[in-house]
Amino acid sequence: MSKLHPGVHRVSKILNFLSDNGDRSFSYVEIAKQVNFSRSTCHMILTGLTDVGYITRLNDKSYSIGPVFNTISLVAARIFPSYCGNFQGKDAKEFNEMKNLCDMRRAP
């Protein structure tokens, strides 16, 4: 495996932390502490990730995983269906609703 670029490493640490705690949102200070970054570095990365939709900044100024990951998940599900398992009940309904929304967004 090639050596990981420091910027990629920092971004992935933040995204992994937020996805591992997807049911919560965090202040940038909390995120900086959890991933062991300076506040300024963390804030800079969070601002960039927010600008591209990978994370969302909420009204209380906390951060959580952003809407881009819904699309990424659906694309991954199409490419690697064996990894997605069988959705049942409410999960299947929500997955299909999101899939339909993404499909409509891609329609010409």
C-alpha positions as CSV (number, residue, x, y, z in Angstrom):
1,M,0.0,0.0,0.0
2,S,1.3,3.5,-0.8
3,K,2.0,6.1,1.8
4,L,-1.1,8.0,2.8
5,H,-0.9,11.7,2.1
6,P,-1.3,13.7,5.4
7,G,-4.3,15.7,4.1
8,V,-6.1,12.5,3.1
9,H,-5.3,11.0,6.5
10,R,-6.7,14.0,8.3
11,V,-9.9,14.1,6.3
12,S,-10.5,10.4,6.6
13,K,-10.0,10.6,10.4
14,I,-12.8,13.2,10.7
15,L,-15.1,11.4,8.3
16,N,-14.6,8.1,10.0
17,F,-15.2,9.7,13.4
18,L,-18.5,11.3,12.3
19,S,-19.7,8.1,10.5
20,D,-18.8,5.9,13.5
21,N,-21.0,8.3,15.6
22,G,-23.6,9.0,12.9
23,D,-26.5,9.4,15.3
24,R,-24.9,12.5,16.9
25,S,-23.5,15.8,16.0
26,F,-20.4,17.4,17.5
27,S,-18.8,20.8,17.9
28,Y,-15.6,21.4,16.1
29,V,-13.8,21.5,19.4
30,E,-15.2,18.0,20.3
31,I,-14.2,16.7,16.9
32,A,-10.7,18.2,17.2
33,K,-10.2,16.5,20.6
34,Q,-11.5,13.1,19.4
35,V,-9.2,13.1,16.3
36,N,-6.3,14.8,18.1
37,F,-6.0,17.8,15.7
38,S,-5.5,21.4,16.6
39,R,-8.7,23.4,16.6
40,S,-7.6,25.5,13.6
41,T,-6.7,22.5,11.5
42,C,-10.0,20.8,12.4
43,H,-12.0,23.9,11.7
44,M,-10.3,24.3,8.3
45,I,-11.0,20.7,7.3
46,L,-14.6,20.9,8.5
47,T,-15.3,24.1,6.6
48,G,-14.0,22.4,3.4
49,L,-16.0,19.2,3.9
50,T,-19.1,21.3,4.6
51,D,-18.6,23.3,1.4
52,V,-18.6,20.1,-0.7
53,G,-21.5,18.5,1.2
54,Y,-19.6,15.7,2.9
55,I,-20.6,17.0,6.3
56,T,-23.4,19.3,7.5
57,R,-23.1,22.2,9.9
58,L,-26.3,22.4,11.9
59,N,-28.0,25.5,13.3
60,D,-26.3,24.9,16.7
61,K,-23.0,25.0,14.9
62,S,-22.4,21.3,15.4
63,Y,-21.3,19.0,12.6
64,S,-22.6,15.6,11.3
65,I,-22.3,13.5,8.2
66,G,-23.7,15.3,5.1
67,P,-26.1,14.4,2.3
68,V,-23.4,13.4,-0.2
69,F,-23.0,10.2,1.6
70,N,-26.6,9.1,0.8
71,T,-25.6,9.2,-2.9
72,I,-22.3,7.5,-2.3
73,S,-24.1,4.7,-0.4
74,L,-26.5,4.2,-3.2
75,V,-23.8,4.0,-5.8
76,A,-21.9,1.6,-3.6
77,A,-25.0,-0.6,-3.2
78,R,-25.4,-0.8,-7.0
79,I,-21.7,-1.7,-7.5
80,F,-21.4,-4.1,-4.6
81,P,-24.8,-5.5,-3.9
82,S,-23.5,-8.5,-2.0
83,Y,-22.1,-6.1,0.7
84,C,-25.4,-4.4,1.3
85,G,-27.3,-7.2,2.8
86,N,-31.1,-7.6,2.6
87,F,-33.0,-4.6,3.8
88,Q,-36.2,-5.5,5.6
89,G,-39.2,-3.5,6.7
90,K,-38.6,0.2,7.5
91,D,-35.0,0.0,6.3
92,A,-36.0,-1.3,2.9
93,K,-38.6,1.4,2.5
94,E,-36.2,4.2,3.5
95,F,-33.5,2.8,1.2
96,N,-35.8,2.6,-1.7
97,E,-37.2,6.1,-1.1
98,M,-33.7,7.5,-1.1
99,K,-32.7,5.5,-4.2
100,N,-35.8,6.9,-6.0
101,L,-34.9,10.5,-5.0
102,C,-31.3,10.0,-6.2
103,D,-32.5,8.4,-9.5
104,M,-34.9,11.4,-10.1
105,R,-32.0,13.8,-9.4
106,R,-29.9,12.1,-12.1
107,A,-32.7,11.9,-14.7
108,P,-32.1,14.2,-17.8
